[in-house]
Amino acid sequence: MKSVLMGGNAIRNVYPAETRSELQKKAGLDTEQVFTGENWRSHTGELAEADAIFSTWGMPAFSEEEIRQYLPNVREVYYAAGSVQAFAKPFLHCGVRVFSAWAANAVPVAEFTVAQIILANTGYFQAARYHSCGDTKHSYPYGSLFPGNYGCRIGILGAGQIGTLVIRMLKAYRLEVLVFDPFLSDERAAELQVTKAPLETIFAECQTISNHLANNAQTVGMLNYETCFSRMKDNATFINTGRGAQVVEEDLVRALQEKPDATALLDVTWPEPPQPGHPFYSMPNVFLTPHIAGSKGDEVQRMSLYMLQEFDRVHSGEKPLYEVTEEMLAHMA
């Protein structure tokens, strides 16, 4: 068996030496060469011999024709990162199995989100901004506007891998969780101990709302003024660690201008970063972070470990845990 590494600059950090060595022994991995979107056409002979691809962020997007012509023997793609939306479908159409470490990448995103939810319910973000400037005239009364975490109503948009993990982590707190997800069954909602609700209800009734919707054409622009942001409580918090394109940003800006005590915590925007001069940069109730909710530092190595373990399952005849199907792409982030 012959395997290759494919991706961007992060690949040697995501696949540390120990993991690469294990894959060399088990999967015939070429540990030296990394194929990228810029160089793969210069190595078509080597790629034609590959049976499997181990990848991460920076995975090139191939057409079906390119896969059949240049990757004729590839039967498996192991993606040590999260969303596979940018490249998976042509591989699946060509009969190539795709596996993703979305579950590994979901862990730090969920941890980041839960931390923000717990702080947001206390009014931490704007209260800290006021207090840090010595504006105690506003910091003390602002903090008193918030209910805290006991019995607080939270809205989760999307109950996929990350949304579900957020819900499970929130069980450590006494919160009431409402969920919007068209794919969430009544049985699954009961298992998670959450209440299904439409977007309008969640934005009108929840103190803090966190977006984890699937990233697809149907969700682009779904979060808008009329359905969502105009209905927010005056001191509500909207968190986005999902995808920026799901938010109509001018609608969010309008709502936050109308409700200066409301807050937006945006780890993603569309585009990333926002264009120079965007209102987000000057709005005191908007807090921007540079897409840091995913795996960072040594956390990224968890993802390649998941893919090594998945390879072991596949080749020992066990049922894989993280295989992606075309049907799943409809509701995955």
C-alpha positions in Angstrom: 0.0 0.0 0.0 1.2 3.5 -0.8 -0.1 6.7 0.9 0.7 10.4 0.4 0.4 13.6 2.4 -1.6 16.4 0.9 -2.4 19.8 2.3 -0.9 23.2 3.2 1.8 24.5 5.5 0.2 23.1 8.6 0.5 19.5 7.6 3.7 18.6 9.5 2.3 20.2 12.7 -1.0 18.3 12.3 0.9 15.1 11.6 3.8 15.0 14.1 6.8 12.8 13.5 5.4 10.0 15.7 2.1 9.8 13.7 3.9 10.0 10.4 6.2 7.2 11.4 3.2 5.0 12.4 1.5 5.8 9.0 4.7 4.9 7.2 4.7 1.5 8.8 1.0 0.8 8.5 0.0 2.7 5.3 3.2 3.0 3.3 3.2 6.8 3.8 5.7 8.9 1.9 6.7 11.1 4.9 8.9 13.5 3.0 6.8 14.8 0.1 3.8 17.0 0.7 1.5 17.5 -2.3 -0.2 20.9 -2.4 -2.6 22.7 -4.7 0.4 24.4 -6.3 2.7 21.4 -6.9 0.6 18.3 -7.4 0.5 18.6 -11.2 4.3 18.3 -11.2 4.0 14.9 -9.4 1.3 13.1 -11.3 3.3 10.0 -11.7 3.8 9.6 -7.9 0.1 10.4 -7.2 -1.0 7.8 -9.8 0.4 5.1 -7.5 -1.3 6.3 -4.3 -3.9 4.2 -2.6 -4.7 6.7 0.2 -4.4 10.4 1.0 -3.8 11.8 4.4 -4.6 15.5 4.5 -5.6 18.5 6.5 -6.3 22.2 5.9 -5.1 23.2 2.4 -6.4 20.0 0.8 -6.7 20.7 -3.0 -10.1 20.6 -4.6 -10.1 18.1 -7.4 -12.7 17.6 -10.1 -14.1 14.2 -10.8 -12.2 14.1 -14.1 -8.9 15.0 -12.3 -9.5 12.3 -9.7 -10.1 9.6 -12.3 -7.1 10.8 -14.4 -4.5 11.6 -11.8 -5.6 9.7 -8.7 -6.9 6.4 -10.3 -5.9 4.2 -7.4 -6.9 6.3 -4.5 -9.7 4.6 -2.4 -9.5 6.5 0.8 -9.0 10.1 2.0 -8.3 10.8 5.6 -8.8 14.5 6.4 -7.3 15.6 9.7 -9.4 18.7 10.0 -13.1 19.7 10.2 -15.4 20.5 7.3 -14.9 18.5 4.1 -17.4 20.6 2.1 -14.8 22.1 -0.2 -13.5 18.9 -1.7 -15.4 15.7 -0.6 -18.2 15.4 -3.1 -16.1 14.7 -6.3 -14.2 12.0 -4.4 -17.5 10.4 -3.2 -18.8 10.5 -6.7 -15.7 8.6 -7.8 -16.2 5.9 -5.2 -13.5 7.1 -2.9 -14.2 6.8 0.8 -13.7 10.0 2.8 -13.1 10.2 6.6 -12.9 13.4 8.6 -11.6 14.3 12.0 -14.5 16.7 12.5 -15.1 15.1 16.0 -11.6 16.0 17.0 -11.9 19.6 15.7 -15.3 19.9 17.4 -13.8 19.6 20.9 -11.9 23.0 21.0 -14.7 24.7 19.1 -17.3 23.5 21.7 -15.0 24.4 24.6 -14.5 27.9 23.2 -18.3 28.3 22.7 -19.3 27.1 26.1 -16.8 29.4 27.7 -18.3 32.4 25.8 -21.9 31.3 26.6 -21.2 31.2 30.4 -19.4 34.5 30.3 -22.1 36.1 28.1 -24.9 35.2 30.5 -23.2 37.4 33.1 -22.8 40.4 30.8 -19.0 39.9 31.0 -18.0 41.3 27.6 -19.4 44.8 27.6 -19.1 45.1 31.3 -15.4 44.4 31.1 -15.0 46.9 28.3 -16.7 49.6 30.4 -14.9 48.8 33.6 -11.5 48.5 31.8 -11.9 52.1 30.7 -12.8 53.2 34.2 -16.4 53.8 33.2 -17.9 52.4 36.4 -21.0 54.6 35.8 -21.9 52.1 33.1 -20.1 48.9 34.1 -22.0 48.2 37.4 -25.5 48.9 36.1 -24.8 47.0 32.8 -23.8 43.9 34.6 -27.0 44.0 36.7 -29.0 43.6 33.5 -28.0 39.9 33.1 -29.6 36.8 34.6 -26.5 34.8 35.2 -26.4 31.1 34.4 -29.0 29.7 36.8 -32.0 28.6 34.6 -30.9 30.9 31.7 -32.4 30.1 28.3 -29.8 29.4 25.6 -30.4 29.0 21.9 -28.3 26.6 19.8 -28.5 26.8 16.0 -27.6 23.4 14.5 -27.3 20.1 16.4 -24.5 18.6 14.3 -21.2 17.4 15.8 -20.2 20.7 17.3 -23.7 21.8 18.3 -24.3 18.5 20.0 -21.0 18.6 21.9 -21.9 22.1 23.1 -25.2 20.9 24.3 -23.6 18.0 26.2 -21.0 20.3 27.8 -23.7 22.7 28.9 -25.3 19.9 31.0 -22.7 20.8 33.7 -24.8 24.0 34.2 -28.4 24.5 35.0 -29.5 26.0 31.7 -32.6 25.6 29.5 -31.5 24.8 25.9 -33.6 25.5 22.8 -32.4 24.2 19.5 -33.1 25.0 15.9 -32.2 22.2 13.5 -34.5 21.0 10.7 -32.8 17.6 10.9 -33.2 17.1 14.6 -35.8 14.4 15.4 -38.1 14.5 18.4 -36.4 11.3 19.7 -33.0 12.9 19.4 -34.2 16.1 21.1 -35.5 14.1 24.0 -32.2 12.2 24.3 -30.3 15.5 24.4 -32.9 17.0 26.8 -33.5 20.1 24.6 -36.5 21.8 23.2 -36.9 22.2 19.5 -37.9 25.7 18.4 -38.0 27.9 15.3 -35.4 30.6 14.7 -38.0 33.3 15.6 -38.6 31.9 19.0 -35.0 31.3 19.8 -33.9 34.9 19.0 -36.9 36.3 20.8 -36.6 34.3 24.0 -33.0 33.3 24.5 -30.4 35.3 26.4 -27.5 33.9 24.4 -27.7 32.4 20.9 -24.8 30.3 19.4 -24.6 29.5 15.7 -23.4 26.0 14.6 -25.6 25.6 11.4 -24.4 23.4 8.6 -22.4 25.1 6.0 -24.3 24.8 2.7 -26.2 26.8 0.1 -29.4 26.5 2.1 -28.0 28.3 5.1 -26.3 31.2 3.4 -28.0 34.4 4.6 -30.4 32.4 6.8 -29.7 34.7 9.9 -31.2 38.0 8.9 -32.9 41.0 10.5 -36.6 40.1 10.2 -36.4 36.5 11.3 -33.6 36.8 13.8 -31.7 39.9 14.9 -34.7 42.3 15.2 -36.2 39.9 17.7 -33.2 39.7 20.0 -33.6 40.8 23.6 -32.1 44.2 24.3 -29.2 42.7 26.1 -28.9 39.4 24.2 -25.6 37.9 22.9 -25.1 36.4 19.5 -22.1 34.1 19.1 -20.8 32.9 15.7 -18.2 30.2 15.6 -19.9 28.6 12.6 -19.7 30.3 9.2 -19.8 34.0 8.5 -21.8 33.6 5.2 -24.8 32.4 7.2 -25.2 35.9 8.7 -26.6 38.9 6.7 -24.0 41.2 8.2 -25.7 44.5 7.4 -28.8 43.2 9.2 -26.7 42.3 12.3 -25.1 45.7 12.2 -28.5 47.4 12.1 -29.9 45.4 15.0 -26.8 46.0 17.2 -27.0 49.8 16.4 -30.6 49.7 17.5 -29.8 47.7 20.7 -26.4 48.9 22.0 -26.7 46.7 25.1 -26.8 43.6 22.8 -23.5 42.0 21.9 -22.1 40.0 19.0 -19.1 37.7 19.5 -17.8 36.9 16.1 -15.0 34.4 15.5 -16.0 34.2 11.8 -17.2 36.7 9.3 -17.8 36.9 5.5 -15.3 37.6 4.2 -12.6 36.9 6.8 -11.4 39.3 8.0 -14.1 42.0 7.3 -13.2 44.5 4.6 -11.4 47.7 5.8 -13.9 50.2 7.1 -16.5 47.6 8.0 -18.8 48.8 10.9 -17.8 45.8 13.0 -14.4 47.4 13.6 -15.8 50.5 15.3 -18.9 49.1 17.0 -18.4 48.8 20.8 -20.8 45.9 21.1 -19.0 43.7 18.6 -16.1 41.6 19.6 -14.0 40.1 16.8 -11.6 37.2 17.1 -9.5 35.7 14.2 -11.1 32.3 13.7 -9.5 30.9 16.8 -12.2 28.6 18.0 -10.9 25.5 16.2 -7.9 23.4 17.0 -4.8 25.5 17.8 -1.3 24.7 18.9 -0.8 21.1 19.9 -4.6 20.5 19.7 -4.3 20.0 16.0 -2.4 16.8 16.6 -5.5 15.2 18.0 -7.0 15.3 14.5 -4.2 13.2 12.9 -4.4 10.7 15.8 -8.1 10.3 15.0 -7.3 9.6 11.4 -4.6 7.1 12.3 -7.1 5.3 14.5 -9.7 5.5 11.8 -7.3 3.9 9.3 -6.7 1.1 11.8 -10.4 0.5 12.1 -11.0 0.4 8.3 -8.1 -1.9 7.6 -8.9 -4.3 10.5 -12.5 -4.7 9.4 -14.0 -2.7 12.2 -16.8 -0.2 11.6 -15.4 3.3 11.0 -16.5 6.2 13.2 -15.9 9.2 11.1 -16.8 8.2 7.5 -18.5 11.0 5.5 -21.3 10.2 3.1 -22.9 12.4 0.5 -26.1 12.5 2.5 -24.2 13.8 5.5 -22.9 16.7 3.5 -26.4 18.2 3.5 -26.3 18.9 7.2 -22.6 19.0 8.1 -20.8 22.2 8.8 
